[in-house]
Amino acid sequence: MNVLKLLGVVIALVTTCPGVMAQTEPFPTKPIKLIVPFAVGGPTDILARILGETLGEKLGQPVIVDNKGGAGGSIGSEAVAYSAPDGYTIGLATISTHVVNPSCNRHLKYDPLTSFTPIALIGNMPNILVVNSRFKATDFQAFREATKQESADLNAGTAGPCSFGQVMLEHLNDTLGTSIRHVPYRGSGPAVSDLVGGSLDLMMDIYPLVGPHIKTGKLRALAVAWPQRLAVLPDVPTFEELGLPVMNTTSWYGIVAPAHLPEARLATLSQAIAASLQDPKLQRRFAEASIYPSADATPGVFSTFLKEQFNKESAFIQSRNMTGN
């Protein structure tokens, strides 16, 4: 009888404790939803769809991309944070959703470090400081000299208030002692168009957006935010080379789940993502989109990275009184 009672207790615990069940049930047995906190068609969406296709193959279940854009990415990120921590809802995390936006907005309904389970750092895109081709400076040193004289008359476009572009502009003004004006747009696309058209003087954004215009000569690249010079821009120095290491920040992308994701499901997802990043087809498609895959997609590495990124920028953003959506 004691054995039967003990067995009954064990069965009751297993059937009433979701954490125990999540560790023992097969996973995944149905499609997984990947929430992208930005609109369809942008670089973040493109990355998610490339990853989702390969990840679905590795997991044996479809990965369905669900775009929930708005409010600087906070709507989609909030949706991830408040989903069930069962592994069937994951989300794309970026420097905007997990560093910039939380630092600008004190009233978000999620915490970038405690509301999520970091799964894997997926990849990075280089950021490029570009000027209109009619701008008189042809390299960064000449740009630096020009801004000493006329920075108050210069305009820099960004994707909007409290965007990563504004953070980089604030760093640029801070390090150079300039006062270049911030002109916020509703997205990077319109800003790039006005920069090409001559309404703006400069901006800093990812290579996939500005690269095509650099190739046609409509924009001029002055510096890159990347660990080393880019093969596509071999004559353009990094910010580190120029003595501005604080500017050498890339646009990074990772995968998160709601907090308290069971260890077994975390392991399954992280291993499948790591395998996806090694897939030649994904690597080829990433290269075509100027996405550089992460060399280490483990949860521990991404967790440490998130904390470092937040601590690096949060105090600076708040000191500049940046406010956003």
N, C-alpha and C positions, 0 to 999 in steps of 0.2 A: 504493500500500500504506500509506503514512504517513497518508493521508487516511482510509482505512478503519480504521486503528488508532485514530486520533483519534475517529472517529465511535463506535467501540466503547467507548472510554473514557467518552464523554459519555453513551451509553446506559446504561452500567453505573452511572454516578453517579446518573442520574435514577431508575433502578429500585431503587437501594439506599438512597437518601437520602429519608426521609419528608418532610423539610422542603422539598426541591425539588418533590416530587410534590404536596404540599399547596398549593404556590404555583401549580401548573399545572393540576391537575385541576379539573373543574367542582365547584362547591360552592353549596348543599348538594344532594345527590342522594338523600337519605333523611331520615327524621324526626330531629329534634333533641330531646334530652332536657334539660329544665329542672329541675334538682334544687332543691326548696324545703326548707330545713333545719328546717321546723316542721310541725306537724300540719295536717291538712285542716280548712278552715273558718275559720281565723283571718285577720286582716287581711293577713298576708304571703302566705298561700295565695290569697286573693281577688285581690290585686294580680298575682300570678304568672299566674293563669288569665286575667285580662283581657288582660295583655300577651301571653301565649302565643298566644291566639287571633288577635290582630291581627298579631303577628310572623310566625306561620305563613303568613298571607295574603301578607305582604310577601316572604317567602323562597320561597314556592311549595312548602313542605314543612310537615307538621304539627309543632307544638312540643308535646311530651308532658310534662305536669307530673308529676314524681316526688317525692312527699313522703317525706323521710327525717328525721323529727324525733328529738329526744332530745339530752340533754347540752348544753342551751343553744344548740343549733344546730350544735355541733361535729361531730356524726356526718354530717350532710349536707354540711357544708363540707369535711370530710375526703374524702368521696366525690368531690367535685368536684376537689379538689387532686390526687388520685391517679388521675384518669381520663386517657385519652389526649388530648393537646393537639391534637385534630383539628377542633375546632369543633362536634362532634356531642354533646358534653356541656357544658352551661353551668350556672351556679348563681346563686341569689339571695343577695346579700350584704347584711347589715344592720349597724347599729351594734352589735348584740349579737354577731354572728358574727365581725366584723372589728375590733372595738375592745374591747368589754367582756370577752367570754369569753377572748380571748388574753391580756388584761392580768391576769385573775384566775387563769388556769390556765397554769402554766409548762410543763406536760407535754403540751400539745396536739401532734398529729402534723402540724400545718400551721402555716406562718407567714403571718399575714394580709397581709403586704406582698410576700413573695417567692414564695409558692406559687401565685399566681394571676396571670392576665392581666386587668387591669381593662378592661371593655368600655364600660360606660355607666352613669351615674347616672340612675336611672329617675324617682324622685320622692321626696316627703317627706310626712309626716303631722305635724300640730302636736301637741304634748304640752300637757296641761292640768293645772294643780294644782287639785284639787277637794277639798272637805270635805263631810262629811255635812250635810244641811240643818239638823240640830239644833245644829250647831256655832255658838257664839255670835258668831264673827267673820263679818261680812258683806262685808268686803273685805280686801285683802292687808295694809293698814296695821294694821287691827284684829287680823288674824291674827298679825302680827309682834309686836304688844304682848302678845297672849295667850300666845304661846309663850315670851316672856321669863319669865313667871310659872309656867307649868305644862308646859313642853316634856317633862319627864321622865315626865309622865303621859299623853302623847299617843302614839298608835300609827299607824304608816303602813304600809299594805299594798303589796307588790310582787309581780311575777310569779315571784319566787324569789331565792335567793342569787346574787349576782354577775349580777343583771339590770340592764337600763338604768334601771329604776325605783329600784333601790338606789343606783346612781351618783348619780341626781338627788337622792335623799334625803340622801346624804352631802354633796353640794354645798350643799343647803339647810341642813343642820346646821352645816356649815363656815362659810357666809357669815352666818348669823344667830346663830351661837354657841349653838345649841340642842342638845338631846339627845333628839330624837324617836326613839322605839323603832322598829326595823325588824321587821316581821312578814312573813316570806317565805311565799308560797303556791306551789302547783304550777300556775302560769299566772295571767294577769291576770283572767280571768273570775271565778273564785272570790273573788278579792280585791275586785273591784267589787261582787259580790253582798253581801259582808260589810260593805263601806263603806255601801251603800244600807241594809242592815239595821241599822246602828248599832254593829257590833262593832269597826269601825275609825273613826278620826277623819279621815284624809286619805290621799290617794295621788296619784301623778302618772303619767298614762298617755295614750295617744293618743286623739284626739277620737272616732273611731268607736266606742270602747268606752264612754267616759263621756258622750259627747254626748247620747244618748237620755235619760239620767237627769238631765242638766242641764235638758233641755227640759221634763221632767215636774216639776221642782222638788225631786227627791229628793237631788240633789247640787248644790252651789254652786261655781261656778268662780271662782277668785281670781286666777289669772295664766295666761298662755299663753306657751309657748315657740315663738315664730314671729317673722319679721322685722317684721311689723306686726300690728295688731289684726285679728282674724278678723271677716269679715262676719257670721257667725252669732253672734258674741259681741262686739258692738261696744263694750260698756261694760267689758269685761275687759282690763286693761292687759297688755302684754308684760313679760317679766322685764327686758328692756333698759330700758323706761320706769321700772321700779321700782328701777333701779340694781343689778341682779343679772345682768349680761351672761353670766356663766359658766353660768347656768341656761337660757339661751336656745338650747338644743340640740334640734333636731328629731329625729324618727325617720325615717331615710333608708333607701332601698332602691336597690340597684344590681345589675348583672349582671356576673359574672366567668366566666372560663374557666380551665382549668389553665394553669400557667406555660408560656411558650414557644409560645403559639399563633401560627401563621404569620401574617405581616402581611396577606396577601391575605384570609384568612378573618376576621381581626379587622376589617378594613375592611368586608367584606360584612355581618357581624353588626352592627357599630356603625351602619352606614348604614341597615340595615333597622330597627333599634331607634329611631333618630332619626325615621325616616319613620312608625313606629308611634305615637310620641308626638305626632305632628302629626295623626293620624287623628281626625276629629271623633267617630267612634263610641267610640274608646278614651277620648278626653277627656271625653265625656259619662258614660261608665261610671266613670272615675276620680273625677269630681266627685261622683257619687252615693255613692261609697265614701269621700269626704273625702280623696282622694289628690291631691296637687298635682304634676303632671308636671314633670320637670326642663326647664329652658330650654336647657341645653347638654348633649347626651348623647355628647360625644366622649370617646374613651379617655384622652386627655391630661388633660382636666379631671377625670375621675373618679380617675385615678391620683394627681394632686396632692391632691384632696379626701381620699382615703383616708389618705394620709400625714399630712395636717393633722389629721384627726380622731383618728388613733391617737396622734400626738404630744401632742395637747391633753389627752386623758383618761388615757393609760396611766400616767403618773407619779403622777397623783392617785389612781387606783384602787389602785396598789401601795402608796402611802403610807397608805391607809386599811386595809390588810391585808385586803382583800376576797378571799374564796375562794368558789369555786362548785362546779359539777358535777364 
